[in-house]
Amino acid sequence: MVDVVRVVTSAEYNEIWPGCMEEQGFPTSTDQFGQPWIKFEREHEADVELASYICEAKYPLEQKYYDPYTDEQLRTLYDWRVKTNMPCLRSHGLEPPDPPSFEAFVAEYRSTGYKTWSPRTAPELVVPPEKEDIISEGCPDTPPEEILYPSS
């Protein structure tokens, strides 16, 4: 049995997870996108999954992160990516692909339950290695929590 330490926001979880995984015996590194990752041998995959499960159980996310996006949140996310993220990418000399219509954006999310279009993850967007850190830090893919979850 795993005791809950506390319920956390996604930002807190991203800060807590690497240390928790290290406590479980799996130190993390940071990938090219600034995301934590763990290098391990294939035969330790089940151990890594168990350690990750323990960390998620100790520090569960607030319920709002498990709830499906509302229509208003989808509009906020879409508008952020089109009106904020795309111009930011262009300001760094990148050319993101044209966005889908809002209706297609919503339809993809509703049909998958999680997937949303993003100019940052579009295969057509080529980010030179020297700009990856700048883009990762300077052109956030999602709006701040207080904008995406205004009633929280």
Accessible surface in RSA format (square Angstrom, percent):
REM  Atomic radii and reference values for relative SASA: ProtOr
REM  Chains: A
REM  Algorithm: Lee & Richards
REM  Probe-radius: 1.40
REM  Slices: 20
REM RES _ NUM      All-atoms   Total-Side   Main-Chain    Non-polar    All polar
REM                ABS   REL    ABS   REL    ABS   REL    ABS   REL    ABS   REL
RES MET A   1   226.17 117.1 136.45  90.3  89.72 213.6 113.29  96.3 112.88 149.6
RES VAL A   2    45.80  30.1  25.44  23.0  20.36  49.1  28.56  24.8  17.24  46.8
RES ASP A   3   107.46  75.3  98.08  97.6   9.38  22.2  33.96  79.9  73.50  73.3
RES VAL A   4    89.69  59.0  63.07  57.1  26.62  64.1  63.07  54.8  26.62  72.2
RES VAL A   5    79.98  52.6  50.42  45.6  29.56  71.2  55.35  48.1  24.63  66.8
RES ARG A   6   111.69  46.9 105.44  53.7   6.26  14.9  55.69  76.1  56.00  33.9
RES VAL A   7    86.24  56.7  66.52  60.2  19.72  47.5  66.52  57.8  19.72  53.5
RES VAL A   8     0.21   0.1   0.00   0.0   0.21   0.5   0.21   0.2   0.00   0.0
RES THR A   9    34.33  24.4  34.33  34.8   0.00   0.0  30.80  41.4   3.54   5.3
RES SER A  10    36.94  31.2  36.35  48.5   0.59   1.4  21.83  46.5  15.11  21.2
RES ALA A  11    57.57  52.9  50.85  78.5   6.72  15.3  56.60  79.7   0.97   2.6
RES GLU A  12    61.09  35.1  60.08  45.5   1.02   2.4  24.56  47.5  36.54  29.8
RES TYR A  13    30.77  14.4  30.77  17.5   0.00   0.0  30.41  22.9   0.36   0.4
RES ASN A  14    93.83  64.7  84.02  81.2   9.81  23.6  20.52  49.4  73.32  70.9
RES GLU A  15   138.80  79.7 111.86  84.6  26.94  64.1  46.28  89.5  92.52  75.5
RES ILE A  16    32.95  18.7  25.76  19.2   7.19  17.3  31.68  22.8   1.27   3.5
RES TRP A  17    40.45  16.2  40.24  19.5   0.22   0.5  37.14  19.8   3.32   5.4
RES PRO A  18    34.20  24.9  33.25  30.3   0.95   3.4  33.60  27.7   0.60   3.7
RES GLY A  19    38.47  47.4   0.00   N/A  38.47  47.4  34.82  95.6   3.65   8.2
RES CYS A  20     4.23   3.2   1.16   1.3   3.06   7.2   2.31   5.8   1.92   2.1
RES MET A  21     0.00   0.0   0.00   0.0   0.00   0.0   0.00   0.0   0.00   0.0
RES GLU A  22   105.71  60.7  96.19  72.8   9.52  22.7  21.30  41.2  84.41  68.9
RES GLU A  23   128.08  73.5  88.76  67.1  39.32  93.6  46.05  89.1  82.03  67.0
RES GLN A  24    56.15  31.4  31.88  23.3  24.27  57.8   6.80  14.5  49.35  37.4
RES GLY A  25    53.89  66.5   0.00   N/A  53.89  66.5  33.03  90.6  20.85  46.7
RES PHE A  26    33.88  17.0  33.45  20.7   0.43   1.1  33.88  20.5   0.00   0.0
RES PRO A  27    86.76  63.2  77.48  70.6   9.28  33.7  77.54  64.0   9.22  57.3
RES THR A  28    35.55  25.3  10.07  10.2  25.48  60.7   0.18   0.2  35.36  53.5
RES SER A  29    60.39  51.0  49.50  66.1  10.88  25.1  24.60  52.4  35.79  50.1
RES THR A  30    93.95  66.8  67.80  68.7  26.15  62.3  35.62  47.8  58.33  88.2
RES ASP A  31    49.65  34.8  37.41  37.2  12.24  28.9  22.23  52.3  27.41  27.3
RES GLN A  32   103.28  57.8  84.77  62.0  18.51  44.1  35.07  74.7  68.21  51.7
RES PHE A  33    98.86  49.5  96.79  59.9   2.07   5.4  96.91  58.8   1.95   5.6
RES GLY A  34    43.32  53.4   0.00   N/A  43.32  53.4  20.52  56.3  22.80  51.1
RES GLN A  35   103.21  57.7 103.21  75.4   0.00   0.0  30.98  65.9  72.24  54.8
RES PRO A  36    46.22  33.7  30.85  28.1  15.37  55.9  31.07  25.7  15.15  94.1
RES TRP A  37   104.60  42.0 100.22  48.5   4.38  10.3 102.29  54.5   2.31   3.7
RES ILE A  38    20.34  11.6   6.66   5.0  13.67  33.0   6.89   5.0  13.45  36.5
RES LYS A  39   169.26  82.6 143.31  87.9  25.95  61.8  88.93  80.0  80.33  85.6
RES PHE A  40    82.08  41.1  51.18  31.7  30.90  80.4  59.17  35.9  22.90  65.6
RES GLU A  41   105.72  60.7 103.00  77.9   2.71   6.5  31.33  60.6  74.38  60.7
RES ARG A  42   189.90  79.7 176.32  89.9  13.58  32.3  77.43 105.8 112.47  68.2
RES GLU A  43   135.38  77.7  99.94  75.6  35.44  84.4  61.59 119.1  73.79  60.2
RES HIS A  44    76.73  41.9  76.72  53.3   0.01   0.0  51.13  52.7  25.61  29.8
RES GLU A  45    62.35  35.8  62.16  47.0   0.19   0.4  16.34  31.6  46.01  37.6
RES ALA A  46    73.08  67.2  64.15  99.0   8.93  20.3  66.07  93.0   7.01  18.6
RES ASP A  47    69.65  48.8  66.74  66.4   2.91   6.9  11.81  27.8  57.84  57.7
RES VAL A  48    16.59  10.9  16.59  15.0   0.00   0.0  16.59  14.4   0.00   0.0
RES GLU A  49   106.43  61.1  98.47  74.5   7.96  19.0  43.10  83.4  63.33  51.7
RES LEU A  50   103.52  57.6  98.94  70.8   4.58  11.5 102.76  72.2   0.76   2.0
RES ALA A  51     3.90   3.6   2.59   4.0   1.30   3.0   3.60   5.1   0.29   0.8
RES SER A  52    23.22  19.6  23.22  31.0   0.00   0.0  12.19  26.0  11.03  15.5
RES TYR A  53   137.14  64.0 134.27  76.4   2.87   7.5  91.22  68.6  45.92  56.6
RES ILE A  54    37.01  21.1  37.01  27.6   0.00   0.0  37.01  26.6   0.00   0.0
RES CYS A  55     0.35   0.3   0.35   0.4   0.00   0.0   0.35   0.9   0.00   0.0
RES GLU A  56    92.30  53.0  87.91  66.5   4.39  10.4  25.11  48.6  67.19  54.9
RES ALA A  57    27.47  25.3  15.51  23.9  11.95  27.2  26.00  36.6   1.46   3.9
RES LYS A  58    40.12  19.6  40.12  24.6   0.00   0.0  15.66  14.1  24.46  26.1
RES TYR A  59    30.15  14.1  29.74  16.9   0.40   1.1   1.98   1.5  28.16  34.7
RES PRO A  60    33.16  24.2  31.64  28.8   1.52   5.5  33.16  27.4   0.00   0.0
RES LEU A  61    44.46  24.8  37.54  26.9   6.93  17.4  37.54  26.4   6.93  18.6
RES GLU A  62    54.80  31.5  53.67  40.6   1.13   2.7  18.39  35.6  36.41  29.7
RES GLN A  63   116.17  65.0 107.17  78.3   8.99  21.4  55.80 118.8  60.36  45.8
RES LYS A  64    42.18  20.6  35.15  21.6   7.03  16.7  28.30  25.5  13.88  14.8
RES TYR A  65    44.77  20.9  16.98   9.7  27.79  72.3  17.48  13.1  27.30  33.6
RES TYR A  66   133.95  62.5 103.76  59.0  30.19  78.6  86.17  64.8  47.79  58.9
RES ASP A  67    71.30  49.9  60.62  60.3  10.68  25.3  19.41  45.7  51.89  51.8
RES PRO A  68    99.74  72.7  87.36  79.6  12.39  45.0  92.05  76.0   7.69  47.8
RES TYR A  69    47.82  22.3  44.35  25.2   3.46   9.0  19.20  14.4  28.61  35.3
RES THR A  70    68.05  48.4  61.05  61.9   7.01  16.7  65.52  88.0   2.53   3.8
RES ASP A  71    89.50  62.7  84.05  83.7   5.45  12.9  28.54  67.2  60.96  60.8
RES GLU A  72   126.47  72.6 120.54  91.2   5.93  14.1  69.25 133.9  57.23  46.7
RES GLN A  73    23.63  13.2  23.22  17.0   0.41   1.0   8.91  19.0  14.73  11.2
RES LEU A  74     0.00   0.0   0.00   0.0   0.00   0.0   0.00   0.0   0.00   0.0
RES ARG A  75    98.29  41.3  98.29  50.1   0.00   0.0  41.04  56.1  57.25  34.7
RES THR A  76    38.55  27.4  32.31  32.8   6.23  14.9  13.05  17.5  25.50  38.5
RES LEU A  77     1.51   0.8   1.51   1.1   0.00   0.0   1.51   1.1   0.00   0.0
RES TYR A  78    22.99  10.7  22.99  13.1   0.00   0.0  10.83   8.1  12.16  15.0
RES ASP A  79    34.34  24.1  33.92  33.8   0.41   1.0  13.14  30.9  21.19  21.1
RES TRP A  80    43.95  17.6  39.35  19.0   4.61  10.8  43.33  23.1   0.62   1.0
RES ARG A  81    12.96   5.4  12.96   6.6   0.00   0.0   0.00   0.0  12.96   7.9
RES VAL A  82    39.76  26.2  34.44  31.2   5.32  12.8  34.44  29.9   5.32  14.4
RES LYS A  83   144.09  70.3 121.15  74.3  22.94  54.6  82.73  74.5  61.36  65.4
RES THR A  84    55.77  39.7  50.03  50.7   5.74  13.7  34.15  45.9  21.62  32.7
RES ASN A  85     0.49   0.3   0.00   0.0   0.49   1.2   0.49   1.2   0.00   0.0
RES MET A  86     4.83   2.5   4.83   3.2   0.00   0.0   4.73   4.0   0.10   0.1
RES PRO A  87    60.93  44.4  53.88  49.1   7.05  25.6  56.57  46.7   4.35  27.0
RES CYS A  88    27.35  20.7  20.98  23.4   6.38  15.0  15.12  38.3  12.24  13.2
RES LEU A  89     0.00   0.0   0.00   0.0   0.00   0.0   0.00   0.0   0.00   0.0
RES ARG A  90   103.21  43.3  88.34  45.0  14.87  35.4  43.08  58.9  60.13  36.4
RES SER A  91    88.65  74.9  45.32  60.5  43.33  99.8  50.16 106.8  38.49  53.9
RES HIS A  92    54.15  29.6  47.49  33.0   6.66  17.0  32.43  33.4  21.72  25.3
RES GLY A  93    65.44  80.7   0.00   N/A  65.44  80.7  33.09  90.8  32.34  72.4
RES LEU A  94    12.36   6.9   7.13   5.1   5.22  13.1   9.33   6.6   3.03   8.2
RES GLU A  95   123.66  71.0 106.41  80.5  17.25  41.1  66.00 127.7  57.65  47.1
RES PRO A  96     2.47   1.8   0.00   0.0   2.47   9.0   0.00   0.0   2.47  15.4
RES PRO A  97    25.00  18.2  13.67  12.5  11.33  41.2  24.92  20.6   0.09   0.5
RES ASP A  98   124.40  87.1 105.17 104.7  19.24  45.5  29.19  68.7  95.22  95.0
RES PRO A  99    42.54  31.0  25.05  22.8  17.50  63.6  25.20  20.8  17.34 107.8
RES PRO A 100    38.64  28.2  24.61  22.4  14.03  51.0  37.34  30.8   1.30   8.1
RES SER A 101    61.23  51.7  44.40  59.3  16.83  38.8  44.67  95.1  16.56  23.2
RES PHE A 102    39.54  19.8  36.38  22.5   3.16   8.2  36.38  22.1   3.16   9.0
RES GLU A 103   123.62  71.0 115.91  87.7   7.71  18.4  69.48 134.4  54.14  44.2
RES ALA A 104    48.29  44.4  37.17  57.4  11.11  25.3  43.60  61.4   4.68  12.4
RES PHE A 105     0.58   0.3   0.00   0.0   0.58   1.5   0.58   0.4   0.00   0.0
RES VAL A 106    28.57  18.8  28.57  25.9   0.00   0.0  28.57  24.8   0.00   0.0
RES ALA A 107    57.05  52.5  48.18  74.3   8.88  20.2  55.01  77.5   2.04   5.4
RES GLU A 108    51.11  29.3  44.93  34.0   6.18  14.7  25.91  50.1  25.20  20.6
RES TYR A 109    12.32   5.7  12.32   7.0   0.00   0.0   5.68   4.3   6.63   8.2
RES ARG A 110   110.99  46.6  83.49  42.6  27.50  65.5  54.99  75.2  56.00  33.9
RES SER A 111    94.78  80.1  51.38  68.6  43.40 100.0  50.81 108.2  43.97  61.6
RES THR A 112    57.15  40.6  29.37  29.8  27.77  66.2  36.80  49.4  20.34  30.8
RES GLY A 113    51.35  63.3   0.00   N/A  51.35  63.3  29.82  81.8  21.53  48.2
RES TYR A 114   165.57  77.3 146.35  83.3  19.22  50.0 109.26  82.1  56.31  69.4
RES LYS A 115   104.09  50.8 101.08  62.0   3.02   7.2  51.23  46.1  52.87  56.3
RES THR A 116    26.29  18.7  10.45  10.6  15.84  37.7   0.74   1.0  25.55  38.6
RES TRP A 117    38.40  15.4  31.31  15.2   7.09  16.6  33.41  17.8   4.99   8.1
RES SER A 118     4.80   4.1   2.97   4.0   1.83   4.2   2.97   6.3   1.83   2.6
RES PRO A 119     0.00   0.0   0.00   0.0   0.00   0.0   0.00   0.0   0.00   0.0
RES ARG A 120    59.10  24.8  38.55  19.6  20.55  48.9   4.55   6.2  54.55  33.1
RES THR A 121   105.58  75.1  78.95  80.0  26.64  63.5  71.88  96.5  33.70  50.9
RES ALA A 122    11.51  10.6   2.77   4.3   8.74  19.9   7.60  10.7   3.91  10.4
RES PRO A 123   126.55  92.2  93.72  85.4  32.83 119.3 105.54  87.1  21.01 130.6
RES GLU A 124   114.73  65.9  90.16  68.2  24.57  58.5  57.68 111.6  57.06  46.6
RES LEU A 125    17.03   9.5   1.13   0.8  15.91  40.0   1.26   0.9  15.77  42.4
RES VAL A 126   117.17  77.1 104.99  95.1  12.18  29.3 108.27  94.1   8.91  24.2
RES VAL A 127    37.06  24.4  21.60  19.6  15.47  37.3  21.60  18.8  15.47  41.9
RES PRO A 128    40.83  29.8  36.66  33.4   4.18  15.2  40.83  33.7   0.00   0.0
RES PRO A 129   107.33  78.2  94.50  86.1  12.83  46.6  94.85  78.3  12.49  77.6
RES GLU A 130   128.91  74.0 102.41  77.5  26.50  63.1  68.60 132.7  60.31  49.2
RES LYS A 131    58.57  28.6  58.57  35.9   0.00   0.0  34.88  31.4  23.68  25.2
RES GLU A 132    30.28  17.4  27.32  20.7   2.96   7.0   4.20   8.1  26.08  21.3
RES ASP A 133   100.51  70.4  98.25  97.8   2.26   5.3  32.06  75.4  68.45  68.3
RES ILE A 134    89.37  50.9  82.89  61.7   6.48  15.6  88.91  64.0   0.46   1.2
RES ILE A 135     3.92   2.2   3.92   2.9   0.00   0.0   3.92   2.8   0.00   0.0
RES SER A 136    28.99  24.5  14.29  19.1  14.70  33.9   3.67   7.8  25.32  35.5
RES GLU A 137   145.78  83.7 121.55  92.0  24.23  57.7  46.90  90.7  98.88  80.7
RES GLY A 138    43.76  54.0   0.00   N/A  43.76  54.0  26.01  71.4  17.75  39.7
RES CYS A 139     0.88   0.7   0.00   0.0   0.88   2.1   0.88   2.2   0.00   0.0
RES PRO A 140    60.78  44.3  57.16  52.1   3.62  13.2  60.46  49.9   0.32   2.0
RES ASP A 141    33.20  23.3  29.38  29.2   3.82   9.0  16.27  38.3  16.93  16.9
RES THR A 142    59.09  42.0  54.19  54.9   4.90  11.7  25.33  34.0  33.76  51.0
RES PRO A 143     6.48   4.7   0.05   0.0   6.43  23.4   0.05   0.0   6.43  40.0
RES PRO A 144    55.75  40.6  43.36  39.5  12.40  45.1  55.60  45.9   0.16   1.0
RES GLU A 145    51.87  29.8  47.06  35.6   4.81  11.5  42.14  81.5   9.74   7.9
RES GLU A 146   125.57  72.1 109.46  82.8  16.11  38.3  63.68 123.2  61.88  50.5
RES ILE A 147    81.96  46.6  71.99  53.6   9.97  24.0  75.85  54.6   6.11  16.6
RES LEU A 148    10.04   5.6   9.51   6.8   0.53   1.3   9.51   6.7   0.53   1.4
RES TYR A 149    25.23  11.8  21.13  12.0   4.10  10.7  13.94  10.5  11.29  13.9
RES PRO A 150   101.85  74.2  73.53  67.0  28.32 102.9  74.82  61.8  27.03 168.0
RES SER A 151   116.27  98.3  77.28 103.1  38.99  89.8  54.29 115.6  61.98  86.8
RES SER A 152    94.14  79.5  22.78  30.4  71.35 164.4  51.11 108.8  43.02  60.3
END  Absolute sums over single chains surface
CHAIN  1 A     9685.2       7767.6       1917.6       5580.2       4105.0
END  Absolute sums over all chains
TOTAL          9685.2       7767.6       1917.6       5580.2       4105.0
